[in-house]
Amino acid sequence: VSQIILSLGFGLVTASILAMGAVGFTLQFGVTNLFNLAFGESMTVAAFAAYLTRADLHWNMWLAMAGGGACGMLLSLLISRLIYLPFLQRGTTQFAMVMVTVAVSFVLKNVLQIFTGANFYSYQLPPQRPLHVLGMVFTPRQLAIIGLAAASLLGLHLLFRYTRLGKAMRATSDDPALARSVGIPTSRVVSAAWLLSGLLAGLAGVTLAMDLGTFDSNTGGSFLLVIVAAAVFGSVGEPYGAVLGALVIGIASELAAIVNPGLKDVAAFTVLVLVLLVRPEGLRSGRVQMRAGVTA
Amino acid sequence: MEAWAMVLKRSRWLVRGGAIITASMVVAGCASGGGPAGNAGSGGTFTVTAGVLHAFTGQNAFFGLNAQNACKAAAHEINAAGGIMGHPLTCTDFDTKGDPADAVPVTNRMLVSASHLVMVVGPDGSDIPSVLPLLEQAKVPEMNTVGDPRYDRQTSPDFWRLTPSDSTQAPALAYYAYHQGFTKVAEVFTSDLSAQTTTGPFQSTYTGLGGTVVKKLTIAADQASYQTEVAQALAAHPQALVGEMDARTAATFLSEMRQQHGGLIPFVVTQRATQPDWAPAVRPVIGTASLSKDVTAIAPALRAQGPGYNAFQQAMTSVQANPFQAKNPFVAAGYDGVIVFALAMDLAKSVDPSVFVKDIPKVTAAASGATVVRTYAQAVAAVKAGKTIRYLGASGPMVFNQYGTANRPYAVWSFSPSTTGWVMGQTLPANPGQ
């Protein structure tokens, strides 16, 4: 039992990082209807941006993380405006758009590799004394990551629920033509979605690099599959579902490791397949508010 | 019937198209002097090529960088001594990306385009299953440092393994761990083929010596967390960990062990730790002191002294290689491999692979009355004088067995904080634990 409780705690840390990534991924899909497979590379670029601010500007880790988040926002907006939007305006099909995002991910990764080489990088954070919380073991840094994820997701909840921007996002997602007809500036709303998605990608990338200890130009890309799985689990385009998906996948994989570490991914994806068998649209199908064909 | 007719019609077009493409490739290859040297005609002085067929991008890029500099250093020494029977040697890189599927077209391109191809330096362990048949078909000898025991009894005349099989590494790991007084160990290997080939032989030797494996963990590489696996390993109270992990996995696993345990328990790791990406990934997360105190690597021995090694070191400096590569037994073995192949051509008086391949083992065999030579220039002089030679190069004796593998002793390597590199210690007995 103690091993299960321990693993639950470990799973919470992974799920927190996963949740930030999955919500960022699904939020952007919900508003733009674009399955962006370059999301992982945005995470990696943000992790390197945070590294540069630490190594060159000597910022502390939390400021560096803010720098990484800002970099994620900027990159996300630039890619959407300079690359994706021109394709969408020409009526490129959804499948072709997925291929465009794959191409962008390759370009980003290889350009990054030119600068970083095949080397590993680390924020070189000092070791911390572990804390015991309800039978689980966390370092203060891991608790901060869980707190950051919770705060980010709560912030998003409040944004969607109580702000004009959030309501405009939901309206744009639901029916962009109708949203435009009632005076919602959908182009700006879409830009805001890209910015928010980039911010979450940045935070997920930096926290992932912190938790792993070291990272390289492949780090974000290798984490993308579980992020997509969490998003699909909770219905793509559904931020609350993505949080649920992250929790289930993060915790299921740690619990599976008790039985056999080789089953980590197997367990996570088996749960995903089973859920999709029962509910093909994902766990929160029917409640989706953020899914539409918005291009600008 | 109509459908079959259509299929046949299409097939004819496919055959014609294929024939045209093949013919174009052959013509292009011949026009550029591409392909194995034996097929390219002879006479006059021409540059011969060593194809460096490795991953130069992706996670295994360090394989390519190692092989590239080993080849360039050897070519530098060979060319300084007048080339191979007057033919200069050049090294040309071909990037397999560490992917067996990508490796096939790259290999085909090398076979068609490389001018007077006389040898292949590579491929990696992940690429060799798909690439070796192509090289055999083209009759181009290759030299590799693949550990996979499935090649322990292969009979291809073009397969030459410069470093020992993992099946001999595992007993060395077991011997060292047991004789350090670690009678209870936890075994942690990643699930990839390279690591998995070590687990079985390790367990049988270690338990045969009297040790107990208290926990056996096979972990997937590059996960976001190994917290549960670390907790399980620690819960079994081992005196040490024994295993193999790639750089990123090791960094995450060991940093999480340090978090949970407040420090590391001794970790006896395979030669993977001595590869250039490992210490730079692990050192920042566990600290230099812990890496040098708690982590011990078991890797092939490299004496790092003597005239053969000095020539290698000078050649590495000349080609501006990373100084740490000159301390790497796999780089030294690659350098020796290129020189051995070149000397086989000198012995056979031919750069045709199908002619000189049989002379490769003669270069390093411990024949009675053979003149020991340490450099390419010495060896060529001895060959010209009609002497039987035994080349003892940078990496020490490289005696090939009947299956084309050069087994050699393993040694204990520890990380030096002062040089920030791996330093060889005690050499372990050959066939330990048997």
Boltz contact constraints between the chains, C-beta under 6 A:
constraints:
  - contact:
      token1: [A, 6]
      token2: [B, 231]
      max_distance: 6.0
  - contact:
      token1: [A, 7]
      token2: [B, 228]
      max_distance: 6.0
  - contact:
      token1: [A, 10]
      token2: [B, 227]
      max_distance: 6.0
  - contact:
      token1: [A, 10]
      token2: [B, 228]
      max_distance: 6.0
  - contact:
      token1: [A, 14]
      token2: [B, 224]
      max_distance: 6.0
  - contact:
      token1: [A, 14]
      token2: [B, 225]
      max_distance: 6.0
  - contact:
      token1: [A, 118]
      token2: [B, 61]
      max_distance: 6.0
  - contact:
      token1: [A, 120]
      token2: [B, 280]
      max_distance: 6.0
  - contact:
      token1: [A, 120]
      token2: [B, 281]
      max_distance: 6.0
  - contact:
      token1: [A, 122]
      token2: [B, 284]
      max_distance: 6.0
  - contact:
      token1: [A, 122]
      token2: [B, 285]
      max_distance: 6.0
  - contact:
      token1: [A, 124]
      token2: [B, 284]
      max_distance: 6.0
  - contact:
      token1: [A, 127]
      token2: [B, 258]
      max_distance: 6.0
  - contact:
      token1: [A, 130]
      token2: [B, 259]
      max_distance: 6.0
  - contact:
      token1: [A, 139]
      token2: [B, 259]
      max_distance: 6.0
  - contact:
      token1: [A, 212]
      token2: [B, 252]
      max_distance: 6.0
  - contact:
      token1: [A, 213]
      token2: [B, 251]
      max_distance: 6.0
  - contact:
      token1: [A, 213]
      token2: [B, 252]
      max_distance: 6.0
  - contact:
      token1: [A, 213]
      token2: [B, 255]
      max_distance: 6.0
  - contact:
      token1: [A, 213]
      token2: [B, 285]
      max_distance: 6.0
  - contact:
      token1: [A, 214]
      token2: [B, 251]
      max_distance: 6.0
  - contact:
      token1: [A, 214]
      token2: [B, 281]
      max_distance: 6.0
  - contact:
      token1: [A, 214]
      token2: [B, 285]
      max_distance: 6.0
  - contact:
      token1: [A, 222]
      token2: [B, 222]
      max_distance: 6.0
  - contact:
      token1: [A, 254]
      token2: [B, 228]
      max_distance: 6.0
  - contact:
      token1: [A, 257]
      token2: [B, 228]
      max_distance: 6.0
  - contact:
      token1: [A, 257]
      token2: [B, 229]
      max_distance: 6.0
  - contact:
      token1: [A, 261]
      token2: [B, 217]
      max_distance: 6.0
  - contact:
      token1: [A, 261]
      token2: [B, 219]
      max_distance: 6.0
  - contact:
      token1: [A, 261]
      token2: [B, 229]
      max_distance: 6.0
  - contact:
      token1: [A, 262]
      token2: [B, 191]
      max_distance: 6.0
  - contact:
      token1: [A, 262]
      token2: [B, 218]
      max_distance: 6.0
  - contact:
      token1: [A, 264]
      token2: [B, 220]
      max_distance: 6.0
